[in-house]
Structures are given as structure tokens and as C-alpha cells.
């Protein structure tokens, strides 16, 4: 009994499953790589001074590309481009979508109608196509690609937040606050929003993978990062031109795959940990 | 001094595609300063809706609610009007009446801010509701239902209300906490000079704390009077039935008399007196005409 309770205090059940551990380790590794890329990379990611299209070997673990750049160094530096932008993207989507959805759910009426019709408008298009259209219209650059993904990403947060806020605003403690003279804004900030953050956090974590995929996809299509930049999607794209040298496209592709998988694992774990019903189901299975 | 006057109040809940439900159908009530009024009735009779209308949480369909001489306007998206901050409410469910994410001290301080009270601290209020002073840094999940209800009372009282409303504040508590919380509410309200409108379906508790009882049936007040008088000499057949349904702990082993039938659908109330289908002494006039007089809305007690 005492052993069990001591174990429980360390980490919740959901976080001790293999997938959670794997996801956590991979995500953490990539974060460290992003921070420490200049220390870890053996070569300058932009210098075109090595033999061209050298296959993977002891000197160049991931080989070199058609311009004579070390792919291993470029993949490491790529983490500095993709990961911060993806995180920024998700944070901005949560803030914008969450705020709009919260206002829609709390104030209702025309605010609700306006915000949710815009959200429906975005939902009506296939995500990738709409992001491409927006990115193409704004002009090809990494900033514009981020903006384009932002345009397609906020509505899901707006929808979820709206529903949660609508359920919360009739709760008795929210009404008590209003009876004590809280303005609608104060009520939203103090009573409503802090109590709906859990599910939104899960959605955001699950969305990191999707956002990275979309952002790399835009770069792959030439609508994002410009060529010399070591962005993973752009690197895969340039690898397609030299299909015989499989390593040029494979390694940046693997980088995208591992990050997306890691954050999906983490998102699943977070969802299971926050939802007591699934958490209990996991526990029962583990016993 | 009359603090609150509810006059011929009608509250309808409207759902598109369904007939409007008259939760409150012409109810009248007064509460004076320093007075404790117990509002009793079965579940679904409109007690809570009446309380919510008095707070402005649901709009009145017709009729008047007057608080300290001014009308009670429904609460919209704007801040509650200053003149109405004197009405505060303690809700039914102790598990949803406090914000789980905020310390209880901060929540009580919200009430103090309403009164502009800078000398009293949340700890003082905790002490007044019988909790230790050091608890203000804790979160609601650390408390039991009864303790939470005390905290909710502390928060409402911190605002120095002239009228405190308890919407079945004890019905979710266990029996040992019920009487304590109810008497605490009475003491604190009366000692601060406030009026208390105490809603409950538990007559035995209302008897202990209320100065005056109002009995509600299907959206209407059917009988009002001083507690002792109503208790000793109930006049409306419904009040008699309610009192008869209280189990007597006399060891005689008699089960309380049960009132036959259920509360009718408020969307489709019976014609004439609302109580006549269940009334043991219904007469012809009861089926034809609604008794619209006080203090006892019953044809047997028609004022001369």
C-alpha cells in the first residue's frame, strides 16, 4: 500500500506509459537540439564547400546535398526554424481562437453569430488548400506561411472554447461573481477562462504536430521558407529534385515525422491524464 | 420597513416550439429588514425561479419586483446596477458555488470590495461563519460541502447585503450540517439588520429559522403567515398536507400522510384553483374560479 502511494506521487499513471515517455524524450531532445544547434552541428549549415551529394558516411552522417552542404547540420539548424515557429503558431492560434470563442460563448447574440460564421467559413474549405491560397496571396515567405496557417488554425480553438464557456457561464460561482458586480470582462477573466483551460491545452498539444506538418507542407510547395534557409519542408522539397540521392529528402522528412509523432503522443497523454474517465481505464488495464 | 416587494410576478420559460412554462404565475411576497421569510414548496413549484428573478438572474415576464423603493432590473451583460448590489444570494450546490481555481480568501475579498470595506479581512469573515482564520489561502476542493456553503455565505455577507437570499442552501448538505448552516444564516442576517429570504422544501428547518412562512404551489403563493401561526393552524389544504407529510419522531411508528398525486405540469396548469385536482376538500367553485386573494388563497378562507 505504501509502495503504491509513493509511486503514485511521482508521476500520474498516464505519464508513465511507454508512448508518453517516448514522446517526452523525443520532444525534449528536439528542444535541446534547437537551443544548442550551433554547438552540436559539425558544419556551417549554409556553407556550400563540401563534396556534392556525398552519401551518408562517417564524415557526413546524413550525407550532403546537391549544393555541397552537410545535411546533418542543416537538420539540426532546421529545428531552430521549425520548432519555435510552430510553437509560436499554436500559441497565437490558442490566444486568437480562444479569445474570439470565449467572447462568442459569453456574450452570445451578434458577437457569437459573427465570430462563428467566420469560423464556419474557414471550416468550409479544405485546410491545406486554404492555407496555400492565403500563403500564395500574401507572397512566399516564412512569416506569411505562419500567418496562413494561423488563418486556418484558429477556428477549431474558437469552437471548442465557445462551447466550454457557454457551459461555464451558467455555473453558480460565475453567477455569484456577477451578483457581486463583476463586469462581464472580469467575470470572463477570473471565473470562466481559468476553468476551461484544460481541454484547450490538450487540443493545442495535439495541434502542434498538425501545425508543423502544415507549415513544412507550405515550405515544401515553395510557399514558405526561402531556399538557403535550412527549413525541413524546403529541404524535403529540394531532395525531391535529386531522387536518386535518397538521403537528401529522407533525413529532414524523418525530423518532421519524429517531432509530429512526439507531440501527438504528448497530446494523447495529456488528454488521458486530464480526463479522469480515460485515466481510470488506463489504470485498470495496467493492473 | 419593507425591503422587498414582489407583486403579481410572472416568469415564463420559453423554448421555441413548445408552450411557455409559467414557472412563477402571479406570486406576491414581501420581506422586511431584519425579517426572515421562509419560502417553502415542493420541487418544481417555482421557488428557485422566484429567487432568481429577485436577483435579476431571470427576467420577469410581468409583474413588479421592488427593492428599497427601486425596480429590480434583469442582469444583462452590463455590470449589475449599484442599487441592486444589496441583494446577494447563496446558491444550492456547494460544489459549484465557489470558483475552484481561486483561493477562498480572494473570493470573499470580492464581496468586501462591493461594500467598500477596507477594515474587515476575509479571515474575519471566515471566523464569523465558524471556520478557522487561517483558511483563506486554501482552494475550495479542500473543504466539505458544509464548509463550502459557509464560505459562500461569508462571501455574500461580505458585500453587506440588505437582502440575503438562500436558494435551498442546505438541501445538498447532510442532516447534521443542515440545521447549523441554516441557523448560522439566520443569525448573521438578522444581526446585520438584513432581510433573509430562505428557500427550502424542508419545513422542519424553516420552522426553526423563519419569522414568516410563505407556501408556494405551482407558481403561486397559497398561504402566508407568521411561522408559529401557520405551524399551529395551517389553513390552506396544501399547507396542511405539507405539514402532515413531516415524519413525527414520537416512536409511535406512524408513517406521515402522503399527498396524493404529483405537481401538475406548469406548462398546462389545471383550471380554477391550481390545487383542486389534489385537494381532499375541493368544491365546485374550486374547479371554476382561481382564488386570487391573500393571505390564504383558498375558497374555504375567502376574506369577507
Interface residues (C-beta under 8 A of the other chain):
Chain A: X107 X171 X172 X173 X174 X175 X176 X177 X178 X179 X180 X181 X182 X183 X184 X190 X191 X194 X195
Chain B: X55 X57 X75 X77 X78 X79 X80 X82 X85 X87 X88 X89 X91 X92 X93 X96 X97 X98 X99 X100 X101 X102 X107 X110 X111 X113 X114 X152 X155 X156 X159
